Amino acid sequence: MISFSRRFRITGLLTLLCILLLSTTAMAAQTADSQSTASQQSGSVDTDKQMKKNSTETVATASDATMSDVGPGIEKKELPEEKAPTGPVFERGASLGIFSATAYCPSSSGRQQKTYSGTIPQPLHTLSADLTVLPLGSKVMIDGVVYTVEDTGSGIRGNKVDIYFGSRGEALAFGRQSKEIFAVIER
């Protein structure tokens, strides 16, 4: 007979593997979609070039319009460069289902308490979950915000999560809601 702690570890590992499999499947689907979109776009460019060659009239294209903005007495406008993100980039992966979401906040004593994983909870980051459903360290997305499972609680069982808020007022305003939770793909 398998002990409870060993069964708990196996269940957590299996859950994590399922999340990774769902994320990988979602990434493969996105890659296939982007490749088919790119081939469709390149096909339309070739068609535009053929139309220009066959046409006897001068046809202005978007690239011609931007080139005409540069000339004597007209300064060339530089487009601002996009800055690369400094940290990891997260994308929404596959849906993990609808969860009952509640809120929790710092204790009224003012003393900073640590999470089950030993970290200090942070708003818009810390999530409490059933560790057999979402193992410690799992990253999930709720309403576009990436949360990390760092805590658990006696009332958090099954498809329930507890979101950490910075104040009691925010936690009370959130109340209890049904939220769709998504796996996170790190790029």
Contacts in CASP RR format, 6 or more apart in sequence:
PFRMAT RR
TARGET T0000
AUTHOR 0000-0000-0000
METHOD contacts of the structure
MODEL  1
MISFSRRFRITGLLTLLCILLLSTTAMAAQTADSQSTASQQSGSVDTDKQ
MKKNSTETVATASDATMSDVGPGIEKKELPEEKAPTGPVFERGASLGIFS
ATAYCPSSSGRQQKTYSGTIPQPLHTLSADLTVLPLGSKVMIDGVVYTVE
DTGSGIRGNKVDIYFGSRGEALAFGRQSKEIFAVIER
2 10 0 8 1.000
8 131 0 8 1.000
8 132 0 8 1.000
11 132 0 8 1.000
12 131 0 8 1.000
12 132 0 8 1.000
12 135 0 8 1.000
13 135 0 8 1.000
15 132 0 8 1.000
15 133 0 8 1.000
15 134 0 8 1.000
15 135 0 8 1.000
16 135 0 8 1.000
16 138 0 8 1.000
19 96 0 8 1.000
19 138 0 8 1.000
19 183 0 8 1.000
22 93 0 8 1.000
22 94 0 8 1.000
22 96 0 8 1.000
22 183 0 8 1.000
23 93 0 8 1.000
23 94 0 8 1.000
23 183 0 8 1.000
23 184 0 8 1.000
23 185 0 8 1.000
25 94 0 8 1.000
26 93 0 8 1.000
26 94 0 8 1.000
26 183 0 8 1.000
26 185 0 8 1.000
27 185 0 8 1.000
48 61 0 8 1.000
51 59 0 8 1.000
52 59 0 8 1.000
52 61 0 8 1.000
69 76 0 8 1.000
69 77 0 8 1.000
70 76 0 8 1.000
88 186 0 8 1.000
88 187 0 8 1.000
89 186 0 8 1.000
89 187 0 8 1.000
90 139 0 8 1.000
90 141 0 8 1.000
90 146 0 8 1.000
90 184 0 8 1.000
90 185 0 8 1.000
90 186 0 8 1.000
90 187 0 8 1.000
91 184 0 8 1.000
91 185 0 8 1.000
91 187 0 8 1.000
92 141 0 8 1.000
92 144 0 8 1.000
92 182 0 8 1.000
92 183 0 8 1.000
92 184 0 8 1.000
92 185 0 8 1.000
93 141 0 8 1.000
93 182 0 8 1.000
93 183 0 8 1.000
93 184 0 8 1.000
93 185 0 8 1.000
94 182 0 8 1.000
94 183 0 8 1.000
95 180 0 8 1.000
95 181 0 8 1.000
95 182 0 8 1.000
95 183 0 8 1.000
96 134 0 8 1.000
96 140 0 8 1.000
96 181 0 8 1.000
96 182 0 8 1.000
96 183 0 8 1.000
97 159 0 8 1.000
97 180 0 8 1.000
97 181 0 8 1.000
98 159 0 8 1.000
98 178 0 8 1.000
98 179 0 8 1.000
98 180 0 8 1.000
98 181 0 8 1.000
99 159 0 8 1.000
99 160 0 8 1.000
99 161 0 8 1.000
99 178 0 8 1.000
99 179 0 8 1.000
99 180 0 8 1.000
99 181 0 8 1.000
100 159 0 8 1.000
100 160 0 8 1.000
100 161 0 8 1.000
100 176 0 8 1.000
100 177 0 8 1.000
100 178 0 8 1.000
101 142 0 8 1.000
101 160 0 8 1.000
101 161 0 8 1.000
101 162 0 8 1.000
101 163 0 8 1.000
101 174 0 8 1.000
101 176 0 8 1.000
101 177 0 8 1.000
101 178 0 8 1.000
101 179 0 8 1.000
102 160 0 8 1.000
102 161 0 8 1.000
102 162 0 8 1.000
102 163 0 8 1.000
102 174 0 8 1.000
102 175 0 8 1.000
102 176 0 8 1.000
103 162 0 8 1.000
103 163 0 8 1.000
103 164 0 8 1.000
103 165 0 8 1.000
103 170 0 8 1.000
103 171 0 8 1.000
103 172 0 8 1.000
103 174 0 8 1.000
103 175 0 8 1.000
104 128 0 8 1.000
104 162 0 8 1.000
104 163 0 8 1.000
104 164 0 8 1.000
104 165 0 8 1.000
104 171 0 8 1.000
105 164 0 8 1.000
105 165 0 8 1.000
105 166 0 8 1.000
105 167 0 8 1.000
105 168 0 8 1.000
105 169 0 8 1.000
105 170 0 8 1.000
105 171 0 8 1.000
106 112 0 8 1.000
106 113 0 8 1.000
106 121 0 8 1.000
106 166 0 8 1.000
106 167 0 8 1.000
106 168 0 8 1.000
107 113 0 8 1.000
108 168 0 8 1.000
112 120 0 8 1.000
113 121 0 8 1.000
114 120 0 8 1.000
114 121 0 8 1.000
115 121 0 8 1.000
115 126 0 8 1.000
115 128 0 8 1.000
115 150 0 8 1.000
115 151 0 8 1.000
116 128 0 8 1.000
116 136 0 8 1.000
116 150 0 8 1.000
116 151 0 8 1.000
116 152 0 8 1.000
116 153 0 8 1.000
117 136 0 8 1.000
117 137 0 8 1.000
117 150 0 8 1.000
117 151 0 8 1.000
118 150 0 8 1.000
119 126 0 8 1.000
119 150 0 8 1.000
121 150 0 8 1.000
121 151 0 8 1.000
121 164 0 8 1.000
122 164 0 8 1.000
123 164 0 8 1.000
123 165 0 8 1.000
123 166 0 8 1.000
123 170 0 8 1.000
124 145 0 8 1.000
124 147 0 8 1.000
125 147 0 8 1.000
125 148 0 8 1.000
125 150 0 8 1.000
125 164 0 8 1.000
126 147 0 8 1.000
126 148 0 8 1.000
126 150 0 8 1.000
126 151 0 8 1.000
126 163 0 8 1.000
126 164 0 8 1.000
127 134 0 8 1.000
127 140 0 8 1.000
127 142 0 8 1.000
127 147 0 8 1.000
127 148 0 8 1.000
127 149 0 8 1.000
127 150 0 8 1.000
127 151 0 8 1.000
127 161 0 8 1.000
127 162 0 8 1.000
127 163 0 8 1.000
127 164 0 8 1.000
128 149 0 8 1.000
128 150 0 8 1.000
128 151 0 8 1.000
128 152 0 8 1.000
128 153 0 8 1.000
128 156 0 8 1.000
128 161 0 8 1.000
128 162 0 8 1.000
128 163 0 8 1.000
128 164 0 8 1.000
129 138 0 8 1.000
129 149 0 8 1.000
129 151 0 8 1.000
129 152 0 8 1.000
129 156 0 8 1.000
129 160 0 8 1.000
129 161 0 8 1.000
129 162 0 8 1.000
130 152 0 8 1.000
130 156 0 8 1.000
130 157 0 8 1.000
130 158 0 8 1.000
130 159 0 8 1.000
130 160 0 8 1.000
131 149 0 8 1.000
131 152 0 8 1.000
132 158 0 8 1.000
133 158 0 8 1.000
133 159 0 8 1.000
134 140 0 8 1.000
134 149 0 8 1.000
134 161 0 8 1.000
135 149 0 8 1.000
136 149 0 8 1.000
136 150 0 8 1.000
136 152 0 8 1.000
137 148 0 8 1.000
137 149 0 8 1.000
137 150 0 8 1.000
138 148 0 8 1.000
138 149 0 8 1.000
139 146 0 8 1.000
139 147 0 8 1.000
139 148 0 8 1.000
139 149 0 8 1.000
139 184 0 8 1.000
139 186 0 8 1.000
140 146 0 8 1.000
140 147 0 8 1.000
140 149 0 8 1.000
140 181 0 8 1.000
140 182 0 8 1.000
140 183 0 8 1.000
140 184 0 8 1.000
141 147 0 8 1.000
141 181 0 8 1.000
141 182 0 8 1.000
141 183 0 8 1.000
141 184 0 8 1.000
142 161 0 8 1.000
142 163 0 8 1.000
142 179 0 8 1.000
142 180 0 8 1.000
142 181 0 8 1.000
142 182 0 8 1.000
143 179 0 8 1.000
146 184 0 8 1.000
147 163 0 8 1.000
151 162 0 8 1.000
151 164 0 8 1.000
153 162 0 8 1.000
156 162 0 8 1.000
161 179 0 8 1.000
161 181 0 8 1.000
163 174 0 8 1.000
165 171 0 8 1.000
165 174 0 8 1.000
END
